[in-house]
Amino acid sequence: MNDLLPHLRDAPVPDALGALDDAVLAALATRRREQATGPRLLALAALLSLGTGVAAGSISGSPAVAAPPLSPFASNSVLAPSTLLDPR
């Protein structure tokens, strides 16, 4: 390893190494711009989905009706023990 270190020291510096700082700073600037626009786009998407939901809900003409609750002790229930034991 001691023989390889002088060879590495004497090797020429790659040209791309000089432009590395500029590339890193440009990437950081791009990331800052993207982080600044992210919350705005998220708010816009939330408002758009909320508006779409309100519009779709108002188009429906009939009101929503709740289903009757299931009870295993009701006589006409599909969960009644007599219907579960009946092989028909």
N, C-alpha and C positions, 0 to 999 in steps of 0.2 A: 504494500500500500504506500509505503514511503517513496517507492520508485515512481508510482503513478501520479502523486500529487505535483511534482515539478512539471510533468507533462501537461497536466490540467492547467497549471498556472501559466505556462507558456503558450497555451492554445489561444487562438484569436477569439475575441468576443463576438458572438453572433449578432448580425445586423438587426434582427427582430427584437433583441433585448432593449435597444434604445427606444423603440416605439411602444414598449410594454406599459410605461407609465401613462401615456396618452390613451391607450386602449382601456386601461383600468378606470381612469377618470371619466372617460366617455360612457363606460358601462354604468358607473355609479350615477352619473347625471341622468341617464335613461331610466334607471331604477327609481330615482327620486321623482321623476315626472310621472312614471306609472303609478307610484304609490300615492301621488297627489290626486290623480284622476280616479283611482279605485273607489273611494267612498262616494264620490258623486255618481259614478255609474251604478253602484249598488243601490243608492237611493232612487235613482231613475228607474231601475228594474223593479224595485219594490212598489213604487207608485204606479208603474205600468201594470204590474200584476194585480194590484189592488183595484185599479180602475177596470181592468178586464173582468175581474170577479164580480164587481158591483154591476157592470153592464150585463154580464151573463145571468146574474141572479134576477135582475129587473126584467129581463126578456121573458122569463118563465111566467106563464099566466096563472097557473094553479099554485095555491099555497102548499107548502110542505105539510104533510100529515105524518104524525108519529105513529109508528107501528105499535100495536097493542103489546104489552109486556108478556113474555112467556112465563108461564107458571106450571110446574109439574103437577100441581094439585087441581087445576081446572079440568072440568069434565070434557071439554072439547079440545084440549091441548094435545099436540103431537108428542109432548114430553110426558104425558100421563103414564103411570106404570101399566095401566091396562092396555094401552096402545103399544107400549114397548114389548110387552110379553105376548101380544097377539101375533101369531105367525103369518097372518094375512098380509 
